[in-house]
Amino acid sequence: MCYNKFGGDIMKKIAVMTSGGDAPGMNAAVRAVVRSALHHGFEVYGVYYGYKGLVEGKIEKLSRGDVSRIINRGGTVLGSARYPEFLKEEVRQIAVDRLKAFGITGLVVIGGDGTYRGAQSLNEMGIKCIGLPGTIDNDISSTDYTIGFHTALQTVVDAIDRLRDTSMSHQRCSVVEVMGRNCGDLALYAGIAGGSEFIITPETGFDKQLTLDAIRDSHLRNKRHAIVVVTEHMLDVDELSKDIEEFTGYETRATVLGHIQRGGDPVAFDRVMATEMGEYAVELLKKDIGGRAIGLSGLNMIDYDIKEALTMKSDVSNKRYGLVGRLK
């Protein structure tokens, strides 16, 4: 049981949910929220299939055993769903009523910026919400890293390593499209870790002729292969591959990694960080605090107002672009 400083009962029941795109490590966060909440005397509930499931009343009480053996599993055992209808106030009110019917006054939501906006709205409607950053894109600026980013990064690096083997064997250029939406962190980090010669992200922009000139120069210096890493939605990688082959002389192939980047068992970093974030979320709710977004700064757990978290700008990637140029 949780009490305020006057001895009164603050909060007995909290819930946890995952929303938006799945990310490796979400299960570790769910496990931490459930077990930490039970340790502190809460009743804890799982909301299945994100905001859609919340509105539909897919809410179940959870025990320690319900989250056994999930820390190493990818995806999310609670399921997820895209639910644009949640933008409507009358739909959100249904969600609030569902939670109140269970006596739930606190909610931990794990997801990206869309998930945060939903949590912000619920917080304003009287449900104390804590947001955990769960997305492989690393596009939540209030944290150094998001849950799932490092696992997706390793998946991309593994793919680049394999593509390099065949590219070197055939003296080819490989163009690799990775996820990230409007954030280039996944392409940038994977490009550096994978030894890629060229990286194209929303932060770098894209000048086709400069890129073609640089790749041709690489070919003229007798490099046996080239790797180009591109953030999704920036360009058509098949068309770029054709242009590279025609302009530079490199035989070129395009590879779109797609949703394989979201799957797989979370790496240790994501498991540990997600666990610490889940415990931190429960600590905030224990203090009757809501409307916060949790993040990692260096080695420390921090929290921001969700509104502030949604408007922050990141410059982490920018610090690494010069390094790429020096290592070509």
Protein Blocks (a to p, Z undefined) as FASTA:
>chain_A
ZZdfkopafbfbdcdddehjddehjlmmmmmmmmmmmmnopacdddehijmlmmnopacd
ddfklmgoklmpgcjfkbpaddfklmpmklmmmmmmmmmmnopabdcddddfklmmmmmm
mmmnopacddddddfklpafkbfbdghjlmmmmmmmmmmmmmmmmmmmnopacddddehi
jacklmmmmmmmnopabdcdfklopafklmmmmmmmmmmnopabdcddddehkbcfklmm
mmmmmmnopacddddebjmlmgccddfklmmmmmmmmmmmmmmmmnopghiacddehjac
cdddfklmmmpccfklmmmmmmmmmmZZ
